[in-house]
Every structure is written in C-alpha cells, then in structure tokens.
C-alpha cells in the first residue's frame, strides 16, 4: 500500500546528517600525482580495465568519472565513439543517458515541492489530465480484448516518483506490450503522447514495477513550473550546475561528439545501429530523453553529494536531498524485471546483483540496504540507462561515479562486469573506511 509520509522530525533528523557533512565539503580536483601510491595503483588499474574492455571490444568505447567531496578523483575515456567511423572516445563525448534522465526530472519536481507548487501526496489528475481517470488492466478476454476497470485510488506524485503508480514498460511487462499492440500505440521512444496511453498494471501504491511514471512527472513539472520540461531543466538545473552539454535537443557542436548506439550481435561482436531520440517530440521524455556527458552528470551527482549545492548554485535544499535519499516504498521490495524484448534488454535481476538484501526506492533512485559487492555502502543511490549507462552516489563514503557506454541489450554482462571493476577500483582508490 501507499507509503506513509515522513514526519517533519524524521526528515529534519536525516537532513541534519547531510547538512553537517556538506558543510565540510571542498569542491575541486584531487591531485593524482600527490595521492598515496596505493591510490595511484588503484586508479591505474581502472585505466587498465577500461582500456582492455575497449581493446577486446567488450564495449565499443567508454567514459568513466568519479568524485569525492574533495573533487574529481578519476576521469578516463577509451575506445571509439563509433566502431565503423573509428572516431576516438573523448571525455566530452555525448551519450544518450536514457533513464539516468529520471533522477534529473525528479530533482526538478522536488524543486517545485520546495516552492509549494507540487505536493508529494497530492492526486495528479487535476494537474495532468492524462491521470484524471486511471484504469487498471486485468488481463484479456477470450477474444483478446483488454479487460479494464477504474483504479481504486488516484495517482500521487510520490507514487510516480517511486514507480508504484502502476505504469510499466512494454519491454519488461508482457501485458503492457500486448495492450500497446492491440491499441496500436507507438513506443515510448517515439515521444508521442499516444505512447503514454497504456493502462495501469496494478492499483496505485500496491507494488513496485518500473515504467513510464517519470514521463508523467515531467508533465507535472511543466504544468506546475509553467515552462516546457526542456526549458525548465535548462534554466533551473543545467545552467546553474554548468551542465552545458545536457539536453533533449542535440546542438551542432554536441552532434560532432555524439556516441553511436551499438548492438551486440549473436557472435558477440558490436555494430553501430541507427538510433536517436526525436528532436521535435510531442512531449519531452522526462523518463529517458536526455543526452549528456559524464562530466555533466557527475556535476549533478556532486550537487546531491553536497546537499543540493554545487558550482556556487543552491539547486535543492539539504533537507530535500535527504528526503529524496530515503526509502519511500515502505515494506515493498524491488523485484526482477523480466524481459519481453531480449534485443533491447536482458532480464534485470536486481536481487541477484545485490544478494541477501532488500532493495528500496527513493525519489527517484534504487537504494541498496546493505553493502554492495563492489564496495558501495548501505544507503547508496544508483540507477542506469538502457544503453548501458550507470551511476552511483554513496552518501556514507562521499563518493560518486558515472560510467557511460552505448550499447544494447541493457545489462549486457560485459558492460556490467566493467561497471563492477570501475566501482571496485574507485573504492580501492579512496581506501578503507
């Protein structure tokens, strides 16, 4: 059922820890040459792992960055942007970051919560008309017609941010895919409004299932903020943080640095494919439409690490960052995302990736409740993008990392292995707790 809202005392108690840590933060770049030998060895091992993955074509190319609260710890770029054109990968290469968009759209919504223009537990139907009369899909009859009924309760902003509203993706939910085919709906990547006309897979608040929820959050940001999502994010998040290469629309300069999406062939090799998010969309896809660089995304994570402030800009309040970092799904747990489209994604078995622990969801991040296998502490925030882009932010150790590749299917074992090597190397570089 719906998670009970946090009390003001609980929020402020958690916020105090974030604020205290942020007050001692120093923004800058760590001098690798002056680092202890063990740290330099660990950073060198990261270079070696990334270079080897590119040389063996485990990935076409990769950019990885990490930072502590003292500044940037690591930056590396290896391989090619495109295996056919053979253009070299560079640190400023531009990637489709896909669902890494969700955390940014969620941060925008939380700015509006701070301003009193949105509320976490307000029904969204009056603000976003598409949510005014949600229906639940209960299966299909003998003729193949969908069986629909009215949802038992309205959809709230909190439920959208936590993927408990009932919306799902067709690549991980067969019934959603069957409905979309029956209703002749376009895919979500089309950025057409009709793509959002799928029914709920369950009543709001009753379970967690990953889906198009944050696309509706983007529409709520537009309605409450009075601007298109593209303009709002640019003015309220990207410009203050210096994220000049992030946006829904790719400029001419960014296009020269754009990384091609590659597909894994049956023989294990990679080849570039034609792919692009529409540049004249009917709606800006708040759940997955952004392009950007590792440097830009790391700046966003550093803002969260520093309690909402970075690059001289206070983007969020410390107590808001603390609230976003808490479990908002109560006793619900994150389960396996079973693929219906293996060319796009393999099964996403998050419980197997984090064995022996419950997994929770914040606003809007995955939260591991025990230490992760590559070193992250309990309470770490993380997520990913479909073309094998990944990030994590460990508030306890004050460290964040971004690793960007550009290939399908999602959770490709070679990309996941490289992600683990990168994360493990970062923790070795910063030493024992």
NULUM-87956 format. One record per residue: residue in three letters; x negated, y, z negated of N, C-alpha, C in turn. Coordinates in pm, whole numbers, plus 50000, padded with zeros to 5 digits. Each point is the difference from the previous one (the first is absolute). Layout:
alaXYZXYZXYZ ...
This chain:
unk499164988050000500845012050000499135012550000 unk500645011550005499275012650009499145002349877 unk498755004250021499105002749890500495012049920 unk499984998949868500405011049914498995011350010 unk500445012550020499065011150011499125001349876 unk498755004350022499085001949889500445011949914 unk499794998749869500275011349913498935010650017 unk500325012349963499035010850010498774996849916 unk500184993749883498884996449913499074990150072 unk500584989950068499184990150070499215006550113 unk500665009050073499335006750112498855008549950 unk500245007949898498965009049950498844992449937 unk500324988749936498944992049939499034994950106 unk500554994950112499144995250108499305011650068 unk500705011150017499405011750065498815005349923 unk500054999049869498905005149919498694993050033 unk500084987050022498794992450034499445004650134 unk500885002250097499555004750132499395013949987 unk500665008949925499535013749989498655000749931 unk499814992049895498735000249928498864995650089 unk500244989450077498944995250089499725010150109 unk501055006150055499815009550110499245012349955 unk500145003849874499355012249953498484998950000 unk499474987750002498564998050001499474997150140 unk500905000250100499614996150135499145010650066 unk499054995350081499175008950080500144995750145 unk500275009550085500194997150141498715002850073 unk499524990050076498775002050075499614987150069 unk498774998950039499494988050064498874994349919 unk500064987049972498954993549924498744999150085 unk498875002949943498734999150069499534985449998 unk500204993050112499674985750004498524997749977 unk499165009450044498564998349986499585000149853 unk500785007049918499685001049858500704989349916 unk500814991650064500734989849929499064988949953 unk500364992949894499194988749956499834989850112 unk498914992249991499684990450106501134990050022 unk500634995549891501094990450013501155005950080 unk500295012949977501075006550075499655000950148 unk498755003650030499575001150139500034986350067 unk499654989749927500064986550055501454996250033 unk500925003649912501424996850021500555007650120 unk499635012750012500455007950114499404994650130 unk498744995749994499394993950117500694987150040 unk500484992549900500714987550029501345002950068 unk500635011249965501235003950069499705002850147 unk498955007750025499585002450139499834986950076 unk499304990749937499704987350065501284992350032 unk500944999649907501254992750021500825006250113 unk500095013350001500785006750103499354998550137 unk498685001550005499284998850127500144985850055 unk499864990249914500104986150044501394996950053 unk501045005249934501374997650045500225005950139 unk499425011750024500125006050133499164992550103 unk498784996049962499114992950093500594986550044 unk500674993049908500574986950029501425001050056 unk500485012350015501355002850051501104994649909 unk499694998749870501084997749905500965011850004 unk499455011950018500755012250026499345006750119 unk500795007850076499405007550111499115011149944 unk500505006449898499275010749933500645002949866 unk499285007149916500495002649865499415012949948 unk500825007449924499535011449922500434997549856 unk499085001649906500324998149859499425011549919 unk500745004249899499555010649909500464996949859 unk499235004549903500384998649860499545012449924 unk500695002849891499645011549916500284996849855 unk499205005849911500295000249858500435014249965 unk500245002649871500385013649965498835009650008 unk498794995150030498855008750023499845003750147 unk500754993550088499915003350141499904987650087 unk499685002050126499934989150096498834990949965 unk500284987249989499004989949966499454993150123 unk500884997550099499584992350116500785004550123 unk499315000050115500635002250130499244992250105 unk500714992250079499344992250105500924997950118 unk499444999850120500764997550122499194990550088 unk500624989250047499314989850077500904994750111 unk499394995350108500744993950109500515010150100 unk501094996350067500545007750111501445004349974 unk500335011850054501415004349998500834991650096 unk499374995750108500684992250103498974990550060 unk500294986949995499024990250045499805000250150 unk500965005050076499855000950145499265012750040 unk500405011249943499345012750032498665001349930 unk499794992049895498734999449927499635013349936 unk500995007949960499735012649930499674997149854 unk498935006049949499544997249865500965005249894 unk500174992349893500765004449885499205010649925 unk500675010549955499385010849924500845002749876 unk499425006449897500775002549877501265008450022 unk500025008250106501175008450026500964993850101 unk499894987050024500924993150091501425000649946 unk500955000950093501415001749965500734986650016 unk500704995849895500714987249995501505002449982 unk500804990650051501394999249958499994993649861 unk500415007749899499924994949863501294993049958 unk501025000150085501214992149980500585002049859 unk500204989249925500705001149872499205007049890 unk498745003450025499305008949908500655013850001 unk500865002550101500825012150004500935000949880 unk500464988549951501044999849898499605007549873 unk498774998349956499575006849877500025015150017 unk499675004750120499995014450026501435005550003 unk500904993150069501405004350003500584999849859 unk499624990149921500494999249862499485011649916 unk498745003850022499455011549928500775012750035 unk500405001450127500805011550040501335000249927 unk500644988149990501274999249928499835003849854 unk498884995849941499775003249859499715014849978 unk499445006850099499895014649991501395006249986 unk500944995050076501365005349997500734996049872 unk499644988449942500524996449868499515010049897 unk498715003650008499455010149908500775013250009 unk500415003550121500695012850023501494999349970 unk500494988349963501424998549971500874999050123 unk499394998250117500774998950125500404985750029 unk499344990449937500364985950006499964994549859 unk500764989149977499974992949873499844985250029 unk499224993249919499724986050025501244991249999 unk500955003249915501164991349986501285005950058 unk499845010050087501185005450066500364991450121 unk501304997650024500414993250123499595008350121 unk499464993450100499455006950116501025002650110 unk501214994249988500985000950107500415014150036 unk500095008849900500435013750028498915008150070 unk498754995749986498875007250059499604994150134 unk500074986850010499654992950124501254992650046 unk500715005150099501294994350040499944985150034 unk498874995350054499884985850035500134990949879 unk499865005649879500064992149877501325001649926 unk500965006650062501235003449927500924988049979 unk499954990050086500884988349986499234987350034 unk499024996349917499154988450032500794987049999 unk499634991150092500624986950008498944989249982 unk500424988849943499124988849975500304988850099 unk498974994450060500154988750092500024987049920 unk501084992650010500154987549926499834987750088 unk499435001750117499794988950091500815001950128 unk500234988850071500695000350128501054989050002 unk501115002850068501074990050008499694989850109 unk500954990850020499784989150096499815004950142 unk500515011850030499845005850133498755008550013 unk499245000949890498805008150003500225014649969 unk501225003449957500295013949965499515002849858 unk499395011949977499525003349865501155001849902 unk499794995149878500995001749893499515011249908 unk500735010949997499605011949926501025003449893 unk499515005749892500885005249894499385012849944 unk500815007849932499505012349939499044996649886 unk498955007949987499074998249888500695002949868 unk499544993449894500625001449868499715013449934 unk498955006750044499615012749938499275008550103 unk499935013049975499285008750094498494998049990 unk499305004950101498544999150007499385012549940 unk499024997949912499315011349937498615002050061 unk499435011549973498645002950046499004990349937 unk500164996849873499104990649934500024986550070 unk501184995450038500104987150068499335000450137 unk500125011050071499325001350129498494999849981 unk499515007249900498565000849977499414986749954 unk500824991549942499504987249946500394987950084 unk500595002250116500434988850086500974990749929 unk500865005949921501074992349936501385004550048 unk500035008350106501285005050050500734989750084 unk499264990850062500634989650082499605000250145 unk499325010450047499555000350138498774991350018 unk499934993050113498894990950026499455002650140 unk498864993750029499435000350134500324987050072 unk500285001050130500354987950075498824990450013 unk498765004849990498874990750014499794991549875 unk500715003349890499914991749879501384995549950 unk501065002950075501334995749959500774995650124 unk500244987150010500624994350120501415005250021 unk500785001749892501375004850016500035014450052 unk499075008249952499925013750051499674999950149 unk499074991450039499664998850140501174995250084 unk500744990249946501164994850073501075010850015 unk500225007849896500985010850008499575010450103 unk498725003949996499505010150093500174995450144 unk499774987150025500174994650135501475000150039 unk500874996149905501454999750027500525014050031 unk499535009949924500485013850017499205007750105 unk499024993350059499145006150103499325012749948 unk499444998749879499305011349940498545000150046 unk499445011750021498575000650034499144997049879 unk498734996550022499094997549890499625012949929 unk499534998749877499705011749919498905008550062 unk499044993850071498915007550060500495009450109 unk501234997950050500565009050102500255013949945 unk500115001249867500335012749934501335005650050 unk500924991250037501365004050036500904997949880 unk500945009349979500874999249884500784986949994 unk500324994550117500754987550002499254988549934 unk498685000949995499194989449937500274998949852 unk500545010549939500275000249856501414995349966 unk500744995350098501394996349976500174985349961 unk499014994549934500134986449950500715000149865 unk500804989849969500644999149869498994996049893 unk500455000549876499174995749887499974984849994 unk498894994749951499874985549981500534995749864 unk500205009549909500514997249865500485013149941 unk500714999149889500505012149936498875008149939 unk500105013250006498945008549947499654996849855 unk498694998749974499514997849866499874985549959 unk500404990450084500064986149956498754991850028 unk499155004350093498734993350019499045009050079 unk498764995450012499015007350080499834993150133 unk500115007650108499644994950132499565011850085 unk498854998250062499375010750075500815003550125 unk500135013150028500795003950115499925014650036 unk501015004650071500025013450059500405010949901 unk499974996949875500485009249896499345013850007 unk498685000450021499295012849994500315008750122 unk500504994150107500475008150112501185008749956 unk500844994649915501115007949946499495010249898 unk498934996749928499395010049912499525011950083 unk499424997250117499585010850089501165008950039 unk501154993950028501195008050034500485008149878 unk499874994449881500365007449879499075011949979 unk498714998250028499045011149991500405011150097 unk500394996350120500435010150098501235007549952 unk500974992649946501255006349956499775009249881 unk499224995449902499765008049879498955010750022 unk499024997350086498915009550023500285010250107 unk501034997550083500385009850100499065000950119 unk499174989750022499074999750112499934985950055 unk499524998850123499744986650052498914993749914 unk499994986749995498994993249919498605003350050 unk499855001250129498715003550060499495013349945 unk500835010150001499605013349952499804999949850 unk500934993549928499894999849854498684993849955 unk499684988250053498754993549958498795008450036 unk500035006050116498855008150043499805011949907 unk501095006749963499885012149919499794997149852 unk500644989549949500004997749855498964989849952 unk499494991850091499024989849958498735000650083 unk500104999250133498814999050083499145012649996 unk500615011550020499225012550000499365002749865 unk500734999049888499365002349870498834990549972 unk500094987650045498954990149972498924999550108 unk500145008150104499014999950107500094987950089 unk501184994050010500204988050082500345004250143 unk499025005650069500245006250130500274990050111 unk499634987449981500154990050105501184990749978 unk500895003349908501134991349969501305006450049 unk500824992150067501285005050047500744989650083 unk501255003250030500804991250085499665002050148 unk499595012150034499705003550138498495000850016 unk499474993250100498564999550023499595011650091 unk499095008549954499505011050081498934995350097 unk499635008650096498984996250100498674995849938 unk499535007249898498744996549937500084986649929 unk501124997749931500194987249932500084988450098 unk500625002450114500154989350099498654995150051 unk499005009050007498674995750044499354990849898 unk500505000149874499444991749893500934988749959 unk501064997850079501024990249965499494985750018 unk500284991749901499614985950004501124991950063 unk499674991250093500984991350064500424988749906 unk501274996550005500494988249928499594987750080 unk499464990149932499584987550062500884988549951 unk500134989750082500774988149963499064988049994 unk500254991349903499234987749986500554989650098 unk499174995350091500414990050099499914986049939 unk500634990050063499974986349945498604994549977 unk499025004650081498634995149982499245007649891 unk500685009449933499395007549891499385013150041 unk499885002650129499415012650047501035011249992 unk499535012250016500855011849994500035007050135 unk501165005550035500085008250120500925011949973 unk499665011750055500855011849979501354998450069 unk501035005649939501354999350056500565014250010 unk501035001450083500685012850012500895001949877 unk499765010549926500815002749881499915014949967 unk501135005449954500005013749953501345003449938 unk499995007649892501235005149941500515011350088 unk501295000250035500535010550088499625014049952 unk499615008250095499575013649967501135010250012 unk501194995550042501205008450000501134992449932 unk499834996649871500944991049931501335006649969 unk501044991549990501285004949950499915002849851 unk499214992149929499725003049859498534996949972 unk499425007849910498614997649961500014988549899 unk499274989550033500054987449926499215001149870 unk500695004249895499365001849870499474987249940 unk500444988650054499514987249951498824994450076 unk499605006650112498894993950075499525007450123 unk500275012850013499715006950124498735008050007 unk499245000949892498855009149998498754994050063 unk499225008950061498624997450041499095008049908 unk498784995049978499085007449915498634993449994 unk499145005849920498634995149983499804994949858 unk498934992349982499654995249866499695011849908 unk499315010150052499665011749919501255006949949 unk500995001650088501245006449960500724991949893 unk500114987050023500774992049904499294999349865 unk498684999850003499285000049873500265013049924 unk500135011150071500345012649933501354999049931 unk500974993550064501314997949937499864991749874 unk499214989250007499794991749881499245007349891 unk499045008350039499275007849901500935010049931 unk500965005350072500995008749938500754992549891 unk500444987950028500694991949899499074996849884 unk498744996650031499024996749897499795011749904 unk500065012050053499765012149920501305006049946 unk501014991649982501235004749938500775009850084 unk499944998550134500785008450090499275012050055 unk498735002049961499255011750044498714996050070 unk499775006050118498784997350074499795011150103 unk498755002650030499665010250100500585013649961 unk500125002449870500525012749950501515001250005 unk500704989550042501455000550013500674990749900 unk501035004949930500814991949910501194994950079 unk499904987950052501044994450087501134993849919 unk499654993549889500974994149909499585002949857 unk500934999749908499685001649858499414986949947 unk499135000749899499444987749942501084990449952 unk501075005349940501044991149950500764993250115 unk500035006550116500654993850116499154988550053 unk498695002050007499114989350043500114988249904 unk500075002949871500144989449901501314992450020 unk501075007250028501304993750023499974991150124 unk499365004650106499904992350124499204987249979 unk499125000049901499084988949977500564989349909 unk501245001849952500634990649909500874989950075 unk500264988749934500934990250052501415005750000 unk500655000150116501375005050011500984989250044 unk499594987349996500944989350037500314990749883 unk499575004149879500354992449881499534985750005 unk500924990649977499674985849995499924993650138 unk500375007450105499884994750135498534998050035 unk499724990650089498634997450044499915000550151 unk498785002250050499745000150143499824985650047 unk500674996550109499914986450050499274999150132 unk500124988650066499354997550129500825006150112 unk499335006550094500645005450119499784989950113 unk501034992050032499904989550100500165005850140 unk499054997350087500035006150132501064993850090 unk500585008350085500854995450110499335003350134 unk498865006849994499295004550121498514998349977 unk499484987850013498604997349966498985007750083 unk500375005050117499085008450076499795013649932 unk501025004449926499915013049931499484998649857 unk500414989249932499594998049861500034985349965 unk499024995549927500064986949937500835001249873 unk500254988949931500675000849870499175008849907 unk500675009249930499315008649904500264994149862 unk499094991549955500184992849873499275007749890 unk500615010649954499375008349897499764992549870 unk500934991549953499724992449878498754991250012 unk499734994650120498794992050018498755008650002 unk500145012350047498865009250002499635004749859 unk500985000149912499795004149861500524989049909 unk499314988649994500534988349929500115002349850 unk501034993749942500165000249856500505012949941 unk500655008350081500515012649945501265004450072 unk500825007749927501165006550059499535012350076 unk500665002850109499695011950079501195009449995 unk499725012749981501055010149984499875010850107 unk500935009449997500015010750099500255013449932 unk499205009850041500165013649949500715008750101 unk499585012750010500655009750090498995005950098 unk499494993950099500414987150056498734992250026 unk499634991449908498784992150006500244986149943 unk499224990350047499904987249932499165002049874 unk500384993549889499265000849875499684986049953 unk498704996749988499634987149941499935001649848 unk500514990149928500135001249855498834993749924 unk499134992950073498764994549943498865003350095 unk498774997549957498865002850086500104992250130 unk499645006650111500034993650130498734992250028 unk500044990750096498854991450027498765007250051 unk500175011950060498845007350054499505010849905 unk500665001449882499475009349901500945010449947 unk501085002850070500905010749956500634996649865 unk500235010349920500594998449868501514999050006 unk500604995249891501455000449988500465014450012 unk501135001950066500525013550018499505006950126 unk499254992750083499515005850125501155001550100 unk499985010950074501005003150102499414996550136 unk500784993650086499474996450131501124997850099 unk499635000150126500874995250107499214999750130 unk500724999250113499354996850126500825005050117 unk499444998250121500695003150123499954988050093 unk500984998950089500194988050081498784996250082 unk499245009750049498844997050085498744997649917 unk500194994549881498904996449909499215012249954 unk500755009349940499405011149926500394998349854 unk499095003049907500224997149858499425011049911 unk500625001849883499445009249901500294994949860 unk499215004849903500324997749859499495011849919 unk500675002249887499605010449904500094993949861 unk498864999349933499904994049867499875011249898 unk501115003949934499935011149905499094997149881 unk499934987349958499184996749883498515002150027 unk499534996150118498595001650033499725012850078 unk501055007650033499865012650073499274997750132 unk500504990650077499404996950130501114997050100 unk499785004050125500964997650107499254996150125 unk500644992050084499374995950125501014999150114 unk499505002350121500794998950123499184991950100 unk500614990350065499334992650106500974998850117 unk499575004750116500865000950117499464991650115 unk500794990550046499764993250126501235002650085 unk500104993950116501165002750084500294987750086 unk500634990249934500284987550071501254993449945 unk500574991450081501154991849963499604985350017 unk500594991049920501095002149906499545005649864 unk500975005249927499765004849864499544988549912 unk499225003349898499354990649907499224989350074 unk499395004050111499074991250070498934995549901 unk499744987049988499064995249898498615006350008 unk499535003250120498685006150012499995014349947 unk501095007150024500105013749947500164999849848 unk500794990649950500204998949855498684996549931 unk499234990950059498714996549942499075012249994 unk500005008050106499145011850003500465010349896 unk501305001549985500565008849897499504995749862 unk500064987149973499524995049871498515002449980 unk499204998250105498565002549990499725014849971 unk500755008650065499835014449978500365003849857 unk501174995549955500425003449864499024994649897 unk499594987550015499054994049907498695007849999 unk499545004250118498765007850008500105013449930 unk501175006350010500185012849932499894998349850 unk500644989649945499944997949856498584996249954 unk499284992950083498604997349965499195012949999 unk500325009050091499265012750009500255008949878 unk501214999749946500275008749885499664993349868 unk499664987050003499524993249880501114995249909 unk499604993249895500954994249904500725010949926 unk501204997049952500805009649925499345003149867 
